[in-house]
């Protein structure tokens, strides 16, 4: 039997009217999942206790490990994991990002979803830095806005558009708007039941219009729309050398290789994200990874990576 919890306020974990034993159990299990480094037994513990510790109301606010909180929908498995563990499942990526981004940096979050990375970047760069986050889906953008506002970040600019080849409209495909699905895609339908008309722009257009400053770091997570983002930012990527974290993995290996070719033609080297650092990658298809770090060795930003590149 699940309890019914009420959020206690910004920056605090969930609490509420639930049988005391369930509340205590929930807090103990989540503390264990978040703080004990030994992973053995965590899955078993969660499978036993999950029916008792997850509240009936899926809309919950939970503190992350990194000094900010997120409003989540626990029916979304990605959100449920963040509620339980206090972090995104991309642990190695987070570890690298923390070492790369500096106070005062300008960061772009392309495909921001509900704002885990947006808020994380905002906390890392501080008041003198700036984050520009792009999210095209209406309900997801609303939750992104709520999360930024709830944490009091004044260094974040939100844009309700996706990045692509230029100013146009497209259909975004997903299954349930309230889930704020991180897998919503302009390119893929895969049986998704909902189409939402969304607005697109391009990095070159926004840079030419003066809406963007030259960034230090860019995150790109666009579910198969990478080619369009890179082609729509030809001048942006050729003329600038930010460090980029991008999701490149696709089932279509020919498409994945084509995007890699574009990236290399812009002058970027590609690195696999591993547990203890970065390893230069010469073939993203064979690497079998999901996310990669891109950097130009001619850029002054490249110095930030040198201590993490594995031989």
Backbone as CSV, one residue per row, in Angstrom:
resi,resn,N_x,N_y,N_z,CA_x,CA_y,CA_z,C_x,C_y,C_z
1,UNK,0.852,-1.197,0.000,0.000,0.000,0.000,0.883,1.241,0.000
2,UNK,0.630,2.146,-0.912,1.443,3.350,-1.015,0.878,4.454,-0.129
3,UNK,1.755,5.353,0.275,1.313,6.499,1.055,1.004,7.681,0.169
4,UNK,0.434,8.719,0.754,0.146,9.959,0.036,0.949,11.064,0.682
5,UNK,1.926,11.614,-0.081,2.885,12.556,0.495,2.615,13.948,-0.006
6,UNK,2.975,14.934,0.825,2.881,16.339,0.426,4.266,16.962,0.502
7,UNK,4.624,17.733,-0.544,5.945,18.382,-0.557,6.029,19.465,0.510
8,UNK,7.149,19.489,1.223,7.314,20.398,2.354,7.856,21.761,1.973
9,UNK,8.422,21.912,0.768,8.938,23.225,0.376,10.167,23.097,-0.484
10,UNK,10.580,24.156,-1.175,11.732,24.123,-2.053,12.993,23.692,-1.323
11,UNK,13.753,22.812,-2.011,15.042,22.417,-1.469,14.956,21.338,-0.422
12,UNK,13.743,20.861,-0.098,13.594,19.823,0.905,13.045,18.572,0.244
13,UNK,13.280,17.424,0.903,12.745,16.190,0.385,11.274,16.068,0.720
14,UNK,10.636,15.029,0.117,9.224,14.818,0.323,8.927,14.375,1.753
15,UNK,7.795,14.807,2.257,7.313,14.351,3.551,5.806,14.436,3.508
16,UNK,5.082,13.837,4.462,3.643,13.968,4.394,2.912,12.932,5.205
17,UNK,1.629,12.821,4.937,0.761,11.961,5.699,0.841,10.540,5.156
18,UNK,1.647,9.756,5.781,1.902,8.385,5.383,2.160,7.628,6.668
19,UNK,1.785,6.336,6.773,2.087,5.581,7.987,3.547,5.746,8.370
20,UNK,3.774,6.036,9.646,5.112,6.379,10.110,6.153,5.342,9.714
21,UNK,5.788,4.080,9.798,6.765,3.046,9.469,7.168,3.119,8.004
22,UNK,6.213,3.471,7.114,6.530,3.603,5.694,7.419,4.820,5.453
23,UNK,7.116,5.904,6.125,7.916,7.119,5.966,9.347,6.891,6.420
24,UNK,9.495,6.266,7.574,10.838,5.981,8.090,11.571,5.039,7.146
25,UNK,10.878,4.002,6.685,11.492,3.047,5.765,11.921,3.734,4.472
26,UNK,11.050,4.604,3.943,11.366,5.313,2.709,12.616,6.162,2.863
27,UNK,12.699,6.890,3.947,13.864,7.758,4.163,15.138,6.937,4.346
28,UNK,15.026,5.807,5.044,16.202,4.962,5.266,16.690,4.348,3.957
29,UNK,15.743,3.838,3.159,16.124,3.202,1.897,16.750,4.221,0.956
30,UNK,16.141,5.383,0.835,16.678,6.400,-0.064,18.009,6.930,0.439
31,UNK,18.183,7.072,1.731,19.489,7.475,2.268,20.541,6.445,1.905
32,UNK,20.192,5.175,2.045,21.137,4.102,1.729,21.505,4.118,0.242
33,UNK,20.507,4.238,-0.619,20.758,4.247,-2.055,21.624,5.429,-2.467
34,UNK,21.468,6.555,-1.813,22.179,7.780,-2.177,23.584,7.858,-1.595
35,UNK,23.821,7.235,-0.440,25.056,7.514,0.301,26.013,6.340,0.480
36,UNK,25.532,5.111,0.379,26.412,3.966,0.581,27.048,3.590,-0.747
37,UNK,28.391,3.597,-0.837,29.059,3.360,-2.112,28.950,1.928,-2.614
38,UNK,28.768,0.969,-1.716,28.680,-0.428,-2.128,27.353,-0.658,-2.849
39,UNK,27.416,-1.124,-4.095,26.203,-1.300,-4.893,25.561,-2.671,-4.720
40,UNK,26.315,-3.628,-4.234,25.777,-4.976,-4.071,24.599,-4.963,-3.098
41,UNK,23.509,-5.551,-3.524,22.340,-5.660,-2.663,21.354,-4.518,-2.803
42,UNK,21.735,-3.423,-3.473,20.826,-2.282,-3.598,19.591,-2.646,-4.424
43,UNK,19.806,-3.378,-5.491,18.681,-3.741,-6.351,17.700,-4.655,-5.611
44,UNK,18.250,-5.601,-4.846,17.404,-6.508,-4.075,16.629,-5.741,-3.009
45,UNK,17.314,-4.847,-2.303,16.664,-4.034,-1.281,15.520,-3.228,-1.885
46,UNK,15.755,-2.644,-3.043,14.740,-1.820,-3.681,13.549,-2.660,-4.140
47,UNK,13.807,-3.845,-4.675,12.711,-4.689,-5.143,11.803,-5.116,-3.998
48,UNK,12.367,-5.270,-2.804,11.583,-5.690,-1.639,10.780,-4.530,-1.063
49,UNK,11.382,-3.361,-1.023,10.763,-2.229,-0.318,9.979,-1.289,-1.216
50,UNK,10.158,-1.375,-2.531,9.556,-0.394,-3.446,8.050,-0.205,-3.258
51,UNK,7.257,-1.296,-3.074,5.811,-1.089,-2.900,5.442,-0.277,-1.667
52,UNK,6.358,-0.180,-0.702,6.065,0.514,0.550,6.567,1.953,0.578
53,UNK,7.544,2.279,-0.262,8.223,3.570,-0.099,7.862,4.600,-1.155
54,UNK,7.173,4.195,-2.232,6.855,5.146,-3.298,5.462,5.716,-3.065
55,UNK,5.321,7.025,-2.994,4.022,7.655,-2.713,3.025,7.488,-3.852
56,UNK,1.743,7.556,-3.509,0.682,7.485,-4.514,0.753,8.636,-5.496
57,UNK,0.969,9.833,-5.000,1.045,11.017,-5.854,2.379,10.994,-6.592
58,UNK,2.384,10.846,-7.910,3.653,10.763,-8.636,4.392,12.090,-8.731
59,UNK,3.708,13.210,-8.489,4.349,14.524,-8.588,5.029,14.864,-7.275
60,UNK,6.338,14.732,-7.270,7.128,14.914,-6.064,8.315,15.833,-6.332
61,UNK,8.746,16.527,-5.288,9.971,17.321,-5.363,11.016,16.635,-4.508
62,UNK,12.198,16.472,-5.074,13.247,15.764,-4.353,14.587,16.460,-4.529
63,UNK,15.350,16.529,-3.451,16.684,17.123,-3.495,17.650,16.192,-4.205
64,UNK,18.436,16.741,-5.105,19.513,16.006,-5.741,20.783,16.131,-4.903
65,UNK,21.781,15.360,-5.229,23.041,15.369,-4.477,23.858,16.638,-4.716
66,UNK,23.438,17.450,-5.679,24.320,18.498,-6.184,23.871,19.901,-5.821
67,UNK,23.034,20.018,-4.799,22.679,21.334,-4.298,21.462,21.959,-4.946
68,UNK,20.639,21.182,-5.623,19.397,21.698,-6.179,18.328,20.619,-6.083
69,UNK,17.074,21.012,-6.285,15.958,20.071,-6.233,15.233,20.049,-7.572
70,UNK,14.506,18.959,-7.831,13.741,18.822,-9.056,12.321,18.365,-8.751
71,UNK,11.364,18.945,-9.483,9.996,18.458,-9.442,9.890,17.327,-10.458
72,UNK,9.483,16.137,-9.995,9.537,14.922,-10.788,8.157,14.296,-10.943
73,UNK,8.034,13.435,-11.935,6.856,12.589,-12.096,7.325,11.148,-11.939
74,UNK,6.986,10.500,-10.827,7.537,9.195,-10.516,7.027,8.083,-11.419
75,UNK,6.030,8.375,-12.274,5.608,7.396,-13.268,6.628,7.273,-14.397
76,UNK,7.475,8.271,-14.515,8.584,8.240,-15.463,9.757,7.534,-14.779
77,UNK,10.249,6.451,-15.365,11.286,5.639,-14.709,12.568,6.426,-14.475
78,UNK,12.898,7.342,-15.392,14.093,8.177,-15.190,13.907,9.090,-13.981
79,UNK,12.714,9.646,-13.827,12.428,10.518,-12.687,12.428,9.715,-11.392
80,UNK,11.866,8.510,-11.442,11.833,7.658,-10.251,13.239,7.353,-9.777
81,UNK,14.133,7.090,-10.713,15.510,6.810,-10.311,16.144,8.027,-9.636
82,UNK,15.892,9.219,-10.177,16.443,10.425,-9.550,15.850,10.643,-8.168
83,UNK,14.575,10.333,-7.995,13.925,10.461,-6.688,14.562,9.503,-5.685
84,UNK,14.875,8.299,-6.123,15.451,7.296,-5.240,16.921,7.581,-4.931
85,UNK,17.696,7.877,-5.971,19.150,7.960,-5.832,19.679,9.394,-5.701
86,UNK,18.848,10.385,-6.049,19.303,11.767,-5.957,20.278,12.173,-7.031
87,UNK,20.294,11.440,-8.132,21.224,11.744,-9.215,20.717,11.167,-10.526
88,UNK,21.272,11.662,-11.619,21.023,11.132,-12.953,21.778,9.814,-13.089
89,UNK,21.337,8.954,-14.007,22.032,7.675,-14.161,23.359,7.812,-14.895
90,UNK,23.660,8.990,-15.444,24.911,9.204,-16.173,26.017,9.637,-15.205
91,UNK,26.425,8.713,-14.342,27.356,9.052,-13.266,28.722,9.475,-13.783
92,UNK,29.250,8.761,-14.780,30.580,9.087,-15.290,30.571,10.436,-16.003
93,UNK,29.477,10.710,-16.731,29.354,12.004,-17.406,29.335,13.139,-16.393
94,UNK,28.583,12.968,-15.319,28.477,14.000,-14.288,29.843,14.260,-13.657
95,UNK,30.574,13.185,-13.416,31.896,13.307,-12.802,32.854,14.107,-13.688
96,UNK,32.798,13.861,-14.997,33.659,14.584,-15.929,33.236,16.042,-16.036
97,UNK,31.935,16.278,-16.169,31.411,17.644,-16.296,31.825,18.494,-15.103
98,UNK,31.758,17.916,-13.921,32.116,18.651,-12.712,33.554,19.162,-12.768
99,UNK,34.425,18.411,-13.433,35.839,18.789,-13.525,36.102,19.766,-14.667
100,UNK,35.226,19.773,-15.663,35.454,20.588,-16.857,34.894,21.996,-16.717
101,UNK,33.670,22.106,-16.214,33.001,23.408,-16.159,33.552,24.253,-15.027
102,UNK,33.782,25.532,-15.295,34.389,26.455,-14.331,33.405,27.563,-13.947
103,UNK,33.688,28.209,-12.840,32.910,29.379,-12.427,32.966,30.439,-13.524
104,UNK,31.835,31.034,-13.817,31.781,32.086,-14.828,31.601,31.601,-16.242
105,UNK,31.525,30.294,-16.468,31.372,29.760,-17.819,29.983,30.063,-18.396
106,UNK,29.936,30.039,-19.727,28.672,30.084,-20.461,28.418,28.685,-21.010
107,UNK,27.252,28.115,-20.701,26.918,26.751,-21.121,25.594,26.727,-21.870
108,UNK,25.513,25.882,-22.883,24.270,25.636,-23.601,23.792,24.229,-23.285
109,UNK,22.504,24.100,-22.988,21.893,22.800,-22.745,20.840,22.579,-23.829
110,UNK,21.208,21.834,-24.866,20.335,21.612,-26.021,19.636,20.271,-25.836
111,UNK,18.336,20.341,-25.564,17.578,19.161,-25.166,17.584,19.060,-23.660
112,UNK,17.070,20.105,-22.993,17.223,20.250,-21.540,16.286,19.362,-20.741
113,UNK,15.175,18.896,-21.347,14.177,18.116,-20.633,13.714,18.888,-19.389
114,UNK,13.639,18.266,-18.208,13.129,18.966,-17.024,14.219,19.744,-16.288
115,UNK,15.475,19.634,-16.752,16.488,20.525,-16.225,17.506,19.966,-15.259
116,UNK,17.724,18.644,-15.246,18.789,18.146,-14.366,20.108,18.819,-14.708
117,UNK,20.522,18.725,-15.966,21.808,19.318,-16.342,21.757,20.840,-16.324
118,UNK,20.636,21.419,-16.699,20.510,22.879,-16.628,20.796,23.369,-15.221
119,UNK,20.161,22.752,-14.236,20.357,23.156,-12.840,21.775,22.820,-12.361
120,UNK,22.282,21.686,-12.786,23.641,21.294,-12.403,24.655,22.296,-12.951
121,UNK,24.518,22.644,-14.232,25.412,23.641,-14.830,25.285,24.978,-14.107
122,UNK,24.051,25.380,-13.803,23.825,26.671,-13.143,24.514,26.726,-11.792
123,UNK,24.496,25.611,-11.064,25.166,25.553,-9.764,26.688,25.602,-9.936
124,UNK,27.210,24.967,-10.992,28.658,24.918,-11.210,29.229,26.267,-11.635
125,UNK,28.526,26.994,-12.523,29.091,28.238,-13.070,28.926,29.417,-12.118
126,UNK,27.969,29.340,-11.180,27.773,30.424,-10.222,27.090,31.637,-10.828
127,UNK,26.974,32.670,-10.031,26.228,33.874,-10.440,26.848,34.602,-11.628
128,UNK,28.155,34.470,-11.818,28.815,35.166,-12.918,28.757,34.373,-14.225
129,UNK,28.283,33.135,-14.163,28.141,32.333,-15.360,26.745,32.470,-15.956
130,UNK,26.515,31.756,-17.059,25.209,31.839,-17.721,24.895,30.514,-18.401
131,UNK,23.650,30.092,-18.258,23.162,28.888,-18.917,22.039,29.273,-19.868
132,UNK,22.082,28.753,-21.092,20.967,28.889,-22.027,20.463,27.481,-22.311
133,UNK,19.200,27.227,-21.970,18.629,25.890,-22.092,17.511,25.874,-23.120
134,UNK,17.521,24.874,-24.002,16.539,24.733,-25.070,15.693,23.487,-24.834
135,UNK,14.389,23.639,-24.847,13.468,22.509,-24.718,12.195,22.817,-25.491
136,UNK,11.873,22.013,-26.527,10.725,22.347,-27.377,9.359,21.911,-26.845
137,UNK,9.270,20.810,-26.073,7.974,20.271,-25.643,7.319,21.177,-24.608
138,UNK,6.050,21.480,-24.782,5.362,22.476,-23.950,5.323,22.091,-22.473
139,UNK,4.848,20.890,-22.153,4.735,20.486,-20.753,6.098,20.283,-20.116
140,UNK,7.027,19.747,-20.875,8.390,19.561,-20.361,9.037,20.909,-20.099
141,UNK,8.818,21.867,-21.013,9.362,23.214,-20.824,8.760,23.864,-19.579
142,UNK,7.482,23.626,-19.335,6.831,24.167,-18.138,7.490,23.631,-16.879
143,UNK,7.786,22.324,-16.860,8.428,21.746,-15.673,9.872,22.211,-15.562
144,UNK,10.553,22.354,-16.677,11.905,22.919,-16.681,11.893,24.307,-16.054
145,UNK,10.940,25.139,-16.459,10.823,26.496,-15.923,10.558,26.472,-14.428
146,UNK,9.676,25.561,-13.986,9.377,25.433,-12.559,10.614,25.047,-11.770
147,UNK,11.401,24.136,-12.310,12.591,23.682,-11.589,13.650,24.778,-11.470
148,UNK,13.831,25.536,-12.538,14.789,26.645,-12.488,14.323,27.695,-11.486
149,UNK,13.037,28.046,-11.533,12.483,29.053,-10.626,12.523,28.577,-9.180
150,UNK,12.175,27.321,-8.933,12.144,26.776,-7.585,13.508,26.851,-6.912
151,UNK,14.570,26.675,-7.686,15.918,26.702,-7.129,16.526,28.100,-7.083
152,UNK,15.801,29.080,-7.598,16.266,30.458,-7.520,17.439,30.782,-8.419
153,UNK,17.591,30.042,-9.528,18.705,30.321,-10.437,18.377,31.541,-11.302
154,UNK,19.155,32.589,-11.137,18.958,33.807,-11.927,19.911,33.859,-13.121
155,UNK,20.740,32.837,-13.279,21.742,32.816,-14.352,21.332,31.897,-15.503
156,UNK,20.033,31.601,-15.609,19.536,30.682,-16.631,18.546,31.390,-17.553
157,UNK,18.758,31.231,-18.863,17.819,31.706,-19.876,17.188,30.487,-20.532
158,UNK,15.860,30.449,-20.580,15.139,29.312,-21.134,14.520,29.676,-22.481
159,UNK,14.673,28.784,-23.465,14.127,29.008,-24.793,13.274,27.805,-25.182
160,UNK,11.986,28.061,-25.453,11.031,26.996,-25.757,11.104,26.631,-27.247
161,UNK,12.272,26.185,-27.666,12.508,25.761,-29.040,13.497,24.598,-29.042
162,UNK,13.469,23.832,-30.126,14.526,22.871,-30.379,15.534,23.469,-31.340
163,UNK,16.718,22.875,-31.406,17.722,23.319,-32.356,17.724,22.381,-33.562
164,UNK,17.855,22.983,-34.753,17.866,22.208,-35.981,18.517,22.987,-37.097
165,UNK,17.906,22.936,-38.284,18.496,23.568,-39.462,18.153,25.040,-39.583
166,UNK,17.113,25.496,-38.878,16.723,26.897,-38.977,15.342,27.119,-38.416
167,UNK,14.797,28.302,-38.674,13.473,28.653,-38.175,12.402,27.867,-38.929
168,UNK,11.715,27.002,-38.222,10.674,26.175,-38.832,9.877,25.492,-37.724
169,UNK,8.892,24.707,-38.120,8.141,23.903,-37.174,8.302,22.435,-37.535
170,UNK,8.154,21.577,-36.514,8.271,20.134,-36.723,7.376,19.437,-35.718
171,UNK,7.206,18.128,-35.885,6.413,17.351,-34.941,7.331,16.580,-34.000
172,UNK,7.086,16.741,-32.699,7.801,15.996,-31.668,6.934,14.810,-31.265
173,UNK,7.523,13.619,-31.201,6.787,12.390,-30.943,7.076,11.859,-29.536
174,UNK,6.001,11.538,-28.798,6.150,10.952,-27.459,4.848,10.254,-27.087
175,UNK,4.776,9.711,-25.870,3.607,8.931,-25.451,2.708,9.613,-24.438
176,UNK,3.290,10.430,-23.549,2.486,11.034,-22.488,3.141,12.345,-22.069
177,UNK,2.438,13.465,-22.240,3.048,14.780,-22.008,3.469,14.968,-20.556
178,UNK,2.697,14.440,-19.606,3.010,14.657,-18.192,4.244,13.879,-17.750
179,UNK,4.669,12.877,-18.543,5.862,12.102,-18.199,7.138,12.881,-18.494
180,UNK,7.046,13.942,-19.311,8.248,14.723,-19.684,9.347,13.781,-20.167
181,UNK,9.026,13.006,-21.180,9.898,11.922,-21.623,11.218,12.416,-22.193
182,UNK,12.307,11.882,-21.658,13.625,12.216,-22.176,13.890,11.601,-23.529
183,UNK,13.029,10.673,-23.971,13.190,10.027,-25.268,12.276,10.614,-26.342
184,UNK,11.569,11.706,-26.028,10.754,12.365,-27.051,11.647,12.750,-28.226
185,UNK,11.155,12.528,-29.443,12.031,12.679,-30.606,11.302,13.290,-31.792
186,UNK,11.984,14.171,-32.492,11.479,14.697,-33.760,11.693,13.673,-34.869
187,UNK,12.748,12.929,-34.780,13.118,11.997,-35.846,12.387,10.664,-35.756
188,UNK,12.244,10.127,-34.537,11.708,8.779,-34.373,10.249,8.801,-33.926
189,UNK,9.445,7.906,-34.503,8.073,7.712,-34.036,7.999,6.457,-33.171
190,UNK,8.446,5.311,-33.695,8.534,4.060,-32.925,7.276,3.781,-32.113
191,UNK,6.108,3.972,-32.710,4.868,3.662,-32.020,4.422,4.701,-31.015
192,UNK,5.130,5.836,-30.934,4.713,6.891,-30.011,3.352,7.427,-30.454
193,UNK,2.482,7.674,-29.483,1.072,7.944,-29.804,0.730,9.420,-29.941
194,UNK,1.608,10.322,-29.511,1.301,11.755,-29.511,2.290,12.509,-30.389
195,UNK,1.763,13.436,-31.176,2.602,14.354,-31.933,2.279,15.775,-31.505
196,UNK,3.317,16.527,-31.196,3.152,17.934,-30.809,3.931,18.810,-31.779
197,UNK,3.278,19.820,-32.304,3.960,20.755,-33.194,4.850,21.684,-32.353
198,UNK,6.128,21.710,-32.670,7.080,22.510,-31.890,7.864,23.428,-32.813
199,UNK,8.473,24.439,-32.221,9.271,25.404,-32.964,10.749,25.032,-32.915
200,UNK,11.417,25.260,-34.042,12.852,25.013,-34.140,13.567,26.285,-34.587
201,UNK,14.823,26.378,-34.233,15.704,27.416,-34.755,17.041,26.744,-35.039
202,UNK,18.100,27.514,-35.145,19.429,26.933,-35.346,20.450,27.748,-34.570
203,UNK,21.559,27.119,-34.255,22.623,27.812,-33.526,23.169,28.975,-34.353
204,UNK,23.315,28.772,-35.657,23.831,29.860,-36.495,22.878,31.052,-36.512
205,UNK,21.588,30.783,-36.556,20.604,31.867,-36.572,20.645,32.647,-35.256
206,UNK,20.657,31.938,-34.142,20.650,32.609,-32.846,21.949,33.376,-32.602
207,UNK,23.064,32.815,-33.064,24.340,33.509,-32.904,24.367,34.772,-33.761
208,UNK,23.868,34.686,-34.988,23.831,35.842,-35.885,22.904,36.932,-35.354
209,UNK,21.813,36.520,-34.687,20.848,37.479,-34.128,21.291,38.053,-32.793
210,UNK,22.437,37.613,-32.293,22.947,38.120,-31.028,22.267,37.544,-29.797
211,UNK,21.508,36.446,-29.969,20.822,35.833,-28.838,21.720,34.870,-28.069
212,UNK,22.882,34.544,-28.644,23.831,33.650,-27.982,25.203,34.294,-27.895
213,UNK,25.883,34.055,-26.797,27.299,34.404,-26.667,28.114,33.145,-26.924
214,UNK,29.371,33.306,-27.234,30.221,32.144,-27.480,30.330,31.324,-26.189
215,UNK,29.959,30.044,-26.235,29.933,29.234,-25.016,31.267,28.562,-24.709
216,UNK,31.390,28.152,-23.465,32.539,27.355,-23.031,32.220,25.864,-23.069
217,UNK,30.938,25.544,-22.878,30.518,24.140,-22.807,29.132,24.007,-23.424
218,UNK,28.926,22.922,-24.181,27.639,22.654,-24.816,27.261,21.203,-24.558
219,UNK,26.018,20.985,-24.125,25.466,19.630,-24.003,24.399,19.452,-25.060
220,UNK,24.463,18.342,-25.820,23.494,18.069,-26.882,22.905,16.680,-26.665
221,UNK,21.599,16.642,-26.424,20.882,15.375,-26.252,19.547,15.520,-26.964
222,UNK,19.497,15.090,-28.232,18.349,15.419,-29.087,17.725,14.200,-29.755
223,UNK,17.989,13.019,-29.269,17.298,11.798,-29.687,17.219,11.641,-31.205
224,UNK,18.394,11.521,-31.826,18.454,11.249,-33.253,18.492,12.458,-34.152
225,UNK,18.404,13.662,-33.589,18.365,14.891,-34.380,19.738,15.576,-34.421
226,UNK,20.790,14.809,-34.118,22.130,15.389,-34.019,22.604,15.997,-35.341
227,UNK,22.372,15.295,-36.428,22.839,15.791,-37.735,22.298,17.197,-37.989
228,UNK,21.013,17.396,-37.758,20.385,18.696,-38.007,20.961,19.778,-37.100
229,UNK,21.214,19.433,-35.845,21.784,20.412,-34.917,23.178,20.836,-35.381
230,UNK,23.994,19.876,-35.783,25.357,20.198,-36.209,25.374,20.929,-37.552
231,UNK,24.522,20.531,-38.482,24.475,21.227,-39.771,23.903,22.633,-39.611
232,UNK,22.932,22.802,-38.716,22.369,24.126,-38.467,23.293,25.030,-37.671
233,UNK,24.397,24.479,-37.206,25.386,25.265,-36.469,26.756,25.224,-37.135
234,UNK,26.770,25.164,-38.463,28.040,25.033,-39.194,29.027,26.140,-38.831
235,UNK,28.606,27.391,-38.944,29.487,28.504,-38.600,29.806,28.503,-37.105
236,UNK,28.795,28.209,-36.307,28.950,28.178,-34.855,30.051,27.202,-34.456
237,UNK,30.022,25.991,-34.996,30.991,24.969,-34.596,32.345,25.155,-35.269
238,UNK,32.353,25.675,-36.497,33.631,25.885,-37.167,34.415,27.033,-36.547
239,UNK,33.702,28.064,-36.096,34.365,29.270,-35.597,34.637,29.248,-34.097
240,UNK,34.045,28.292,-33.391,34.198,28.246,-31.938,34.704,26.878,-31.497
241,UNK,35.317,26.856,-30.320,35.878,25.608,-29.821,35.449,25.263,-28.418
242,UNK,34.133,25.258,-28.138,33.708,24.856,-26.803,33.917,23.353,-26.606
243,UNK,33.944,22.928,-25.373,33.877,21.503,-25.098,32.410,21.091,-25.219
244,UNK,32.167,19.959,-25.842,30.807,19.492,-26.100,30.616,18.101,-25.522
245,UNK,29.497,17.893,-24.848,29.084,16.540,-24.474,27.848,16.223,-25.302
246,UNK,27.907,15.150,-26.092,26.821,14.852,-27.022,26.464,13.377,-26.984
247,UNK,25.161,13.109,-27.054,24.696,11.745,-27.229,24.700,11.433,-28.718
248,UNK,25.456,10.395,-29.103,25.584,10.045,-30.513,25.010,8.677,-30.850
249,UNK,24.783,7.839,-29.870,24.390,6.451,-30.134,23.071,6.380,-30.889
250,UNK,23.069,5.578,-31.972,21.870,5.349,-32.774,21.869,3.919,-33.273
251,UNK,20.680,3.381,-33.511,20.577,2.054,-34.115,21.036,2.079,-35.567
252,UNK,20.843,3.215,-36.222,21.278,3.390,-37.606,22.764,3.744,-37.592
253,UNK,23.610,2.740,-37.790,25.061,2.945,-37.688,25.602,3.827,-38.805
254,UNK,24.972,3.768,-39.968,25.403,4.630,-41.081,25.150,6.095,-40.739
255,UNK,23.987,6.374,-40.125,23.675,7.740,-39.710,24.645,8.200,-38.629
256,UNK,24.939,7.324,-37.683,25.866,7.651,-36.601,27.251,7.985,-37.158
257,UNK,27.700,7.192,-38.146,28.989,7.465,-38.776,28.984,8.766,-39.550
258,UNK,27.838,9.095,-40.160,27.731,10.347,-40.900,27.824,11.559,-39.997
259,UNK,27.200,11.481,-38.830,27.288,12.579,-37.860,28.726,12.720,-37.361
260,UNK,29.396,11.590,-37.139,30.801,11.640,-36.711,31.660,12.350,-37.751
261,UNK,31.408,12.088,-39.018,32.175,12.734,-40.086,31.989,14.245,-40.062
262,UNK,30.758,14.706,-39.851,30.497,16.143,-39.759,31.280,16.748,-38.610
263,UNK,31.241,16.081,-37.459,31.937,16.576,-36.269,33.428,16.702,-36.526
264,UNK,34.008,15.690,-37.135,35.455,15.730,-37.397,35.799,16.793,-38.434
265,UNK,34.916,17.003,-39.410,35.159,18.048,-40.408,35.155,19.439,-39.781
266,UNK,34.474,19.598,-38.665,34.479,20.872,-37.946,35.744,21.047,-37.101
267,UNK,36.575,20.009,-37.033,37.844,20.121,-36.324,37.857,19.569,-34.914
268,UNK,36.802,18.839,-34.544,36.728,18.295,-33.188,37.321,16.893,-33.116
269,UNK,38.035,16.617,-32.040,38.416,15.254,-31.678,37.328,14.696,-30.773
270,UNK,37.209,13.369,-30.746,36.118,12.716,-30.028,36.690,11.806,-28.954
271,UNK,36.078,11.859,-27.769,36.572,11.079,-26.638,35.445,10.265,-26.003
272,UNK,35.751,8.995,-25.713,34.831,8.148,-24.965,34.866,8.555,-23.493
273,UNK,33.716,8.537,-22.854,33.635,8.807,-21.423,33.741,7.488,-20.679
274,UNK,34.798,7.325,-19.905,35.009,6.100,-19.151,34.999,6.398,-17.658
275,UNK,35.068,5.343,-16.857,34.938,5.493,-15.411,36.003,6.415,-14.826
276,UNK,37.211,6.300,-15.320,38.323,7.042,-14.720,38.862,8.161,-15.601
277,UNK,38.148,8.499,-16.669,38.633,9.588,-17.507,38.102,9.504,-18.924
278,UNK,38.867,10.053,-19.864,38.478,10.104,-21.267,39.496,9.360,-22.119
279,UNK,38.993,8.661,-23.133,39.866,7.953,-24.055,39.538,8.390,-25.471
280,UNK,40.561,8.795,-26.218,40.294,9.256,-27.581,39.647,8.144,-28.396
281,UNK,38.615,8.527,-29.150,37.818,7.574,-29.915,38.037,7.814,-31.402
282,UNK,38.319,6.731,-32.133,38.546,6.844,-33.569,37.395,6.278,-34.384
283,UNK,36.403,5.686,-33.709,35.237,5.146,-34.393,34.093,5.053,-33.393
284,UNK,33.158,5.986,-33.466,32.083,6.024,-32.475,31.162,4.812,-32.580
285,UNK,30.999,4.267,-33.767,30.126,3.100,-33.942,30.696,1.898,-33.202
286,UNK,31.983,1.642,-33.372,32.616,0.500,-32.717,32.756,0.715,-31.215
287,UNK,32.784,1.959,-30.783,32.985,2.244,-29.350,31.831,1.725,-28.508
288,UNK,30.615,1.735,-29.045,29.469,1.224,-28.312,29.021,2.093,-27.157
289,UNK,29.462,3.343,-27.117,29.093,4.257,-26.040,27.864,5.077,-26.442
290,UNK,27.259,5.720,-25.455,26.099,6.579,-25.721,26.522,8.032,-25.821
291,UNK,27.293,8.509,-24.863,27.714,9.915,-24.819,29.203,10.047,-25.068
292,UNK,29.574,11.161,-25.698,30.973,11.433,-26.015,31.300,12.886,-25.678
293,UNK,32.581,13.133,-25.454,33.092,14.493,-25.284,33.820,14.894,-26.562
294,UNK,33.521,16.099,-27.053,34.184,16.639,-28.235,35.020,17.845,-27.833
295,UNK,36.186,17.980,-28.448,37.037,19.143,-28.172,37.978,19.390,-29.337
296,UNK,38.290,20.654,-29.582,39.292,21.021,-30.576,40.632,21.177,-29.878
297,UNK,41.623,20.453,-30.350,42.937,20.529,-29.717,43.572,21.903,-29.902
298,UNK,43.078,22.669,-30.871,43.596,24.021,-31.098,42.946,25.057,-30.185
299,UNK,41.882,24.674,-29.474,41.145,25.613,-28.620,41.751,25.681,-27.224
300,UNK,41.671,26.858,-26.593,42.178,26.999,-25.236,41.359,26.175,-24.249
301,UNK,40.138,25.788,-24.620,39.325,24.945,-23.747,39.892,23.537,-23.621
302,UNK,40.681,23.129,-24.615,41.226,21.774,-24.610,42.095,21.518,-23.375
303,UNK,42.695,22.573,-22.845,43.551,22.415,-21.661,42.779,21.826,-20.488
304,UNK,41.480,22.034,-20.457,40.676,21.520,-19.356,40.586,19.995,-19.365
305,UNK,40.848,19.400,-20.521,40.722,17.951,-20.638,42.020,17.189,-20.418
306,UNK,43.137,17.851,-20.550,44.411,17.145,-20.621,44.687,16.265,-19.407
307,UNK,44.199,16.663,-18.249,44.449,15.862,-17.054,43.586,14.636,-16.945
308,UNK,42.586,14.489,-17.822,41.642,13.380,-17.726,41.745,12.403,-18.896
309,UNK,42.619,12.706,-19.878,42.716,11.842,-21.050,43.615,10.658,-20.739
310,UNK,43.076,9.472,-20.898,43.789,8.229,-20.588,44.680,7.832,-21.768
311,UNK,45.782,7.233,-21.439,46.728,6.762,-22.482,46.223,5.456,-23.082
